[in-house]
Amino acid sequence: MIRTASYAMVLWTSLVLVLMAFRTVNLSGQQSAEVQEQLTLVMWVGLVPAGLAGALAGWMRLRHASRDIKPRLIFNATDAREVAPGL
């Protein structure tokens, strides 16, 4: 769940930064700085909820996953060279 929480926080930060990059293109210097400050605050405030949402998604995935699901493809290697033929 820590991994999904951190991925959700990185996704949130990335989305806000993309919004910041494209939202401030046509603004003047002062307006651009104000929008950047507001979006930075939104980014910081949204990190905790994004992390909690990611952890909840990971928890739900583990809790509701079927236990009898088998991998679709299993390759039984008898030698290490079969796994990494270039080595």
C-alpha positions as CSV (number, residue, x, y, z in Angstrom):
1,M,0.0,0.0,0.0
2,I,3.0,2.3,0.5
3,R,3.9,1.8,-3.1
4,T,0.5,2.7,-4.4
5,A,0.3,5.7,-2.1
6,S,3.6,7.0,-3.3
7,Y,2.6,6.4,-6.9
8,A,-0.6,8.3,-6.4
9,M,1.3,11.2,-4.8
10,V,3.7,11.3,-7.8
11,L,0.7,11.2,-10.2
12,W,-1.0,14.1,-8.3
13,T,2.2,16.1,-8.4
14,S,2.7,15.5,-12.1
15,L,-0.8,16.5,-12.9
16,V,-0.6,19.7,-11.0
17,L,2.8,20.6,-12.6
18,V,1.4,19.9,-16.1
19,L,-1.5,22.2,-15.2
20,M,0.9,24.8,-14.0
21,A,3.1,24.6,-17.1
22,F,0.2,25.0,-19.5
23,R,-2.0,27.3,-17.4
24,T,0.6,30.1,-17.1
25,V,1.7,30.3,-20.7
26,N,-0.3,33.3,-21.8
27,L,-0.3,35.2,-18.5
28,S,1.8,38.2,-17.6
29,G,4.6,38.0,-15.1
30,Q,2.6,38.9,-12.0
31,Q,-0.4,36.9,-12.9
32,S,1.8,33.9,-13.7
33,A,3.5,34.1,-10.4
34,E,0.2,34.3,-8.5
35,V,-1.2,31.2,-10.4
36,Q,2.0,29.4,-9.7
37,E,1.8,30.1,-6.0
38,Q,-1.8,29.0,-5.9
39,L,-1.1,25.8,-7.8
40,T,1.9,25.0,-5.6
41,L,-0.3,25.3,-2.5
42,V,-2.9,23.0,-4.2
43,M,-0.1,20.6,-4.9
44,W,1.1,20.5,-1.3
45,V,-2.3,20.3,0.2
46,G,-3.4,17.6,-2.2
47,L,-0.4,15.3,-1.5
48,V,-1.9,13.8,1.7
49,P,-5.4,13.0,0.2
50,A,-3.7,11.6,-3.0
51,G,-1.5,9.4,-0.8
52,L,-4.5,8.2,1.2
53,A,-6.5,7.5,-2.0
54,G,-3.6,5.5,-3.4
55,A,-3.3,3.5,-0.1
56,L,-7.0,2.9,-0.1
57,A,-6.9,1.7,-3.7
58,G,-4.1,-0.7,-2.9
59,W,-5.9,-2.0,0.2
60,M,-9.1,-2.5,-1.8
61,R,-7.2,-4.3,-4.6
62,L,-5.6,-6.7,-2.1
63,R,-8.8,-7.2,-0.1
64,H,-11.0,-7.9,-3.1
65,A,-8.6,-9.8,-5.3
66,S,-9.6,-13.4,-6.0
67,R,-7.2,-15.8,-4.4
68,D,-7.5,-18.5,-7.0
69,I,-6.2,-16.5,-10.0
70,K,-3.3,-18.2,-11.7
71,P,-0.7,-16.5,-13.9
72,R,-1.6,-16.8,-17.6
73,L,1.9,-17.7,-18.7
74,I,4.4,-19.6,-16.7
75,F,7.8,-20.3,-18.3
76,N,9.7,-23.0,-16.5
77,A,13.4,-22.3,-17.2
78,T,15.7,-25.2,-16.6
79,D,18.9,-23.2,-17.1
80,A,19.8,-19.5,-16.3
81,R,20.8,-19.0,-19.9
82,E,17.1,-19.5,-20.9
83,V,16.1,-16.5,-18.8
84,A,18.8,-14.1,-20.1
85,P,20.0,-15.4,-23.4
86,G,22.3,-12.5,-24.0
87,L,24.4,-13.0,-20.9
